[in-house]
Amino acid sequence: MSQPPSAIPASEESAETQTAPTNNAPPPSYVKLAMRNMVRKRATSLFHFALTAAGLLGVLVGLAFLDRYFNS
């Protein structure tokens, strides 16, 4: 015969209590969540980093060109 649904073996009961999250822990910080997201979506993060670096370099080169053009 099978066991009634209310009877849970001790080994399963302890496994459930060990994996259940506790509400006493504070939620993860924004930085921790952002780092986890960067690791999960590696290609998107690298693409955005390259786009940002290229844009910043373009702005700096453009400002240098304008400075040289108007101050010569």
C-alpha positions in Angstrom: 0.0 0.0 0.0 1.1 3.5 -0.6 1.7 6.0 2.2 -0.9 8.6 2.9 -0.1 12.1 1.5 0.4 13.6 4.9 3.2 11.2 5.8 6.5 12.7 4.5 9.7 10.8 5.1 12.2 12.6 7.3 14.9 12.8 4.6 12.5 14.7 2.2 11.3 17.0 5.0 14.8 18.0 5.9 15.7 18.6 2.2 12.8 20.9 1.9 13.7 22.9 4.9 17.3 23.3 3.8 16.5 24.6 0.3 13.6 26.9 1.4 14.7 30.6 1.3 14.7 32.5 4.5 12.9 35.8 4.7 15.4 37.2 7.1 18.0 37.8 4.4 17.9 41.2 2.8 17.2 41.3 -1.0 20.3 41.3 -3.2 21.8 44.7 -3.9 21.4 46.5 -7.3 25.1 46.0 -8.0 24.9 42.2 -7.3 21.9 41.9 -9.6 23.6 43.9 -12.3 26.7 41.8 -12.1 24.6 38.6 -12.3 22.8 40.0 -15.4 26.1 40.8 -17.1 27.4 37.3 -16.6 24.1 35.8 -18.0 23.9 38.1 -21.0 27.6 38.3 -21.9 27.2 39.1 -25.6 24.8 41.9 -25.0 27.0 43.4 -22.3 30.1 43.3 -24.4 28.2 44.9 -27.4 26.9 47.7 -25.2 30.4 48.2 -23.7 31.9 48.4 -27.2 29.2 50.8 -28.4 29.8 53.1 -25.3 33.6 53.0 -25.8 33.2 53.9 -29.5 30.8 56.7 -28.8 33.0 58.2 -26.1 36.0 57.9 -28.4 34.0 59.6 -31.2 33.0 62.5 -28.9 36.6 63.0 -27.7 38.0 63.0 -31.3 35.2 65.3 -32.4 35.9 67.8 -29.6 39.6 67.6 -30.4 38.9 68.3 -34.1 36.6 71.3 -33.2 39.2 72.7 -30.8 41.9 72.5 -33.4 39.7 73.9 -36.2 38.5 76.9 -34.2 41.7 77.7 -32.3 44.3 77.5 -35.1 
